[in-house]
Amino acid sequence: MSDIIGVDLGLGSIKVVALNKGQDKFTLAAIGEVKTPNGEWMKSGATKKNVEEVAITLKSLIKDLKLGNRQAVVALPEYEIVSRLVSLPPLKESEIKDALKFEAETFVPYPLDKVSIDYEVIEEDEAGRLTVFAIAARNDLIANYVKIFREAGLELLAIESPAVSMRRVLKQIATASEATMVVDIGQKYSDIIGFKSGNIYFARSMSVGGESLTRAISVNLGLDEASAEEYKKAYGIKEMELEGKIKNAIMPVFNSMAEEIRRAMALYAESNNKTIELLVLSGGGAKMPGLAEELTRLLGIEVQVIQPFLKIDSQQIVAPIDLGVEGYRFSTAVGLALRDMV
C-alpha cells in the first residue's frame, strides 16, 4: 500500500503519483493523469459547481488507479500564493507565527484575516537568528481545496508550496549543485525557484507558460491553436526547422521568459555572492525542442530537464507513459508523494 498520494491540480491536467518506500528504494505504486474540467475553481468567488466538477474528476481518477490508500498531499499554485524569505531574531517555536503575522503586513497584498500563513525554518545561525520561508494563501482558496478532496473521498494531509515539493525531488535524485534554480513551465504560468545548499531561497511566478508560446505561433503564422501546439511540440525553437518560422514566432515570448530567469539569477548572485550553477527545467513545457540549448547559450549555464523517476523503481506497474521521456511533467506530484519520506 502506498504511503501518500501526491496530487498536482494543474490548470491543464490533474496528475496523481503514489509511491511505496522500502528499506533501500522507492517504488512507483500508481501514476495517472486526466484533463482538468475547469480552472474557475481557483478564482475568488468560484461556484459550488466549479469545485464539484474538479472533485468528481479527481475521484474518478483515484478510482481508476485502484488506490486503497486515501491520504493525499497537494500543492497550491505558486501564482496564487505569496512566499518570502524572512529574517527573524532568536525566537521560540511558539513565537514564530506571531512574528510572521507582523512581518506579513509588509508583503501580503490581502487583509491578514483573509489569509493563512505557514512557514519552514530554513536556517538558524550561531546567535540563534532564524531564516524562515514564509507562505501566505487566501483562506477561500484553501477552503476550495479542502472541499475538493473531501468530496473526492481523500484525506488531505497537507497543502504545500510547489517549492517544497520540488526541493524533495532534487534531494531524492541527489542533485549535487549547491546553487540550483528550477524553472517549472506550466500551461499559463511558470515558477522560478532558487535553492541554496538544498534549502529554498526564493520562489516566484511569472505569467508566461506553454500557452503563451503556442499563442505566439498561432497569431504570427495564422494557425489555429491546436495546430500551433503541434508545431511547437515538434519544432520548438530549433533554428533550421521550417526555415526558422516557428522559432521566429516564439522568440519574443521566449526572450521575455529568459529575461525573468536572468533577473532571478542576478538577484541570487547579488544576495549570496554566488552564481547559479545549474538550471533545471520541469513542467509540461520543459522539453520543447531547442529550449535547453537556447537557455544554455543565452545564460551561459548548464541546463537539464528534471528526471523525477530516476531513482524510483517503476517495474511493478505498467505506466501509461514512458517515464524516461515524459516523467518530467509529474515532478510536482512526485515531490508531494515523497512527503515524510525524504
N, C-alpha and C positions, 0 to 999 in steps of 0.2 A: 504493500500500500504506500502511496506517495505521502510525503510529509506535509507539503504545502503546494497549493496550486497557484502559479503566477499568472495573473490576468492583466493583459495590456489592452485597455479600452481605447483604441485609437479612433480618429475621425473616419478613417477609411475602412479599418477592419478590427475585429476583436481577435486577439491571439491568446492562446492558453498553452502553458507548459507545466507539466507535473514531473517532479524528479524524486528518485529514491536515493538515499545516501547509505552506502555500505561502509565497510571498515576502511577501504582504501580507494574508493571511487564513487562517482555519481552515475546513476543510471536513469536514462530517459524512460518515464512510465507512460507519458502521453503527450501529444502535441496536436494542436488543431487551430484552425482559423476560419472565420466567417465574416462576411461583409457587415459593417455596422449599418443598421437600418436608418439612423439619422444622427446628426450632430447637434440637434437643437437642445438635447437634454443637458448639455454642459452650460448653456447660457442662463443668465439670471432671468427668472420668470418662466422657466421651462414648464410645459404642461405635464399633467399626470400621464397622458398618452405617450408623450415623448419618452418618458422614463420607462414605462411599461414595455414599449417596443424593444428597447435595449435589453431589459430583463428577460423577456421571452426568448430573444435571440441567444443570449448567453446561456440560459437554462437549457435550450435545445442543444447547444454545442457541448455542454458538460455531459448531457445525457448520451449524445452520440459517441463521446470519448469513453463512456462506461467508467467514469471515475467514482470510486466508492468514497474517497475522502472528500469532505466538504469544507475544508478550511482553506481560505484564499487570501492573497495579498494583491493589492492593486496600486498603481501609481497615478497620482494626479498629473495632468499635462503641465509642463513647465510654463507654458504661456498663461496658465490660469492661476499660478501661484506667485508669491513674492519670496525670494530667498536672498539671504545676505550673510556674509561672514562678519560676526560681531565680536569685538574685544570687550571682555568683562574683567573686573577686578576679582581677587580671590573671593569665592562665594561657596556656600553650602549648596548641595543639590536642591534643597527645598527653596532656595532663594533665587535660583536662576530664572525661573519663569516670570517672577515678578519684575526682575531686572530687564528681561527681554520685552515685557509689555511697555516699559518706559522707553526702551530703545526703538521699539516698533513704530512709535509715533513719528519717527524721522524717515521711515522708508516704506511703510504700508499705506497704500493710497485709499484704504477703506476705513470706515469707523471701526475702532478696535472691538466694539461689541458685536460686530458682524463677521468677525474672523476667528479662526482658531490658530494658535501658534504652537509649533513644536520645534524641537532643537536636537542637536547632537554635539557633544563636546568633542572638538577636533584635536585640541592641544592644550596642555597645561604646562607653563614654564616653571622654572625653579622657584620663582616667587609666588607661585600659585595662581597667577593671572591666566584667564581662560580665553581660548579662541573657540567660538561656538558658531556652528552652521545653523542659522535660524530659518524656519519656513512658516509662512502665513498663507492660509487659504480661506476663501469665503465659506461661511457656515452653510449657506444654501446649496453650494456645490457638493460639499461633503455629505449633506443630507440626501442628495440625489444618488450618490454612490452607495450609501447605506441602503436606500430603498431598492436599488437595482440588485444588490447582492442578496438582500433578504428575500425578494420576490423570485430570484433565481435559485433559492434554496441553498445558498452558500453562507458559511460563517466567515465574516470579514474580520480577519485578524489584525490587519494594519492597512493604513493608507499612507503611501510614501511619496517621496520626491523621485523623479526619474534618475537624478544624480546618485542617489543612494543605491538604487538598483544597478546602475552602470558600474559603480565602484566595486560591487561584489563580482560582477563579470570579469573586470580587469584583474581582480585579485585571484579569481578562480583559474583564469588562463595564465596567471603568473607573468603579467607584463612587467618587464624589467626596468623600464624607463622611470626615472624619478619624477620628471616633469612631463606629464601627458595631457593632451587635450582630446576630448571626444566631441565629434560633431554628429549628432543624431538627426538625420534628414527625414522628416515626416511628410505627410501629404500637404498640409497648409503651413506648417511651422517647422523650424529646425532648432535644436537645442545645442548650445555650446557649453561644455562642462570642462573646467580645468581641475586637474589633480596634482597635488604636491605630496610626494612621498606616500602615495596611496590614499591620501585624505582629500576630500572635496575642498577646493579652494574657491571656486565660484561656479554659478550656473545661471545662464540667461537664455532667453528665447528670441529668435528673430523671425519675422513674418515672411520668410522665404522658404519654400519647400518644393517638393516634386511637382505639385500642381502649378506653381509659378513658372517652372521651366517648360512644362507642357503647354501652358497658355501662350508663352512666348513663341513657340514653334507654330501653334495654331494661328496666331494673329499675323506673324511675319510671312508665313507661307500659304495662308488661306486654306488651312486644313481644318476638318472637324477635330474635336478634342480626342476622340478615340484613335484616329489615325495619327495625330500628333504624338500621343502617348506611345504608340508602337514605334514611331520613328525615333523618339527619344531613347527608348529601351534598346533599339537596335544599333543606333549610330552615335548617340550622345554628342560629345564634343571632340570626336576624333577628326583631325584636320582634313584627311583625304576622303572621307565618306561623303558621297553625294555632292562633290565639288565644294565641300565645306559649308553647304547651305544650312544644315541643321546646327552646326557649331556657331555660325554667324548669328542665327536666330537666338540661340541660348546665351551667348556670351554676355550681353548686358546684365541679365539676371544673375548669371554665374559670378560676374565680377563684383556685383553687389554683395553676394554671399561671401566671396573670398575676402572682400574688404572688411566685413564684420569679423571674420576669423582673424585677419591680420591685426585688427584693433584689440581683440581679446588677447592675442599673443603678446602684443606690445604692453598691455596693462599687466599681464602676468610677469613679464620680464622686468618692468619698472618696479613692481611691488616686491619681487622676490630676488632681484639681482641674478636671475637665472632664466635662460631661454627654454621654451618648449622644445623637447627632444623628439617627441613622437606625436603625430596626429592620427587618431583612429576614427574611421568612418563607420557609422551604424545607421539603422533605419532603412526604409524602403528605397530611398534614392542613393544609397551608398555605392552601388555597383554600376552606376551609369557609365557607359564606356567613355574612357578618357578622363574621368573625373579625378581619380587619384593622381594620375600623371600630371594633369594641369595644375593641381594644387601643389604638387611637389615642385614644379617649375616656378610657380608664382611665389611660393612661400619659402622655398629653399629648405624643406624639412621632409623627413621620412613620413610617408603616408601609408597606412594599412587599412584594410577592411576587417572589421572585427569578426572573430570566429568563436561565438559563444559556446558551441558544442565541441570545441577542440578536445577537451579533456573529459567529455561526458560519453559514457557507453550508450550508444543508440541501437545496439544489435538486438535488444529484447523486443522491439516493436517494429512494425513496418510504417515508417514515417510517410506522410503524404507528399513530402518534398525531399529533394536532395539536400541534406543538412549542410554538406560541404559547399554547396553552391548558393543556397538561399537562406541558410541559417542566420545570417546577419540581421534579417528582418525581425527575428524573435529575441534579440538581445535583452530588451527591457523585460519581457516575460520570463526569460531565464534568470535574470538578476532578482526578480521578485520571488521566484520559486526557490532561490538559494538563501532566502531569509532564515536566519538561525542555523545555517549550515556552514557559511563562510564568514 
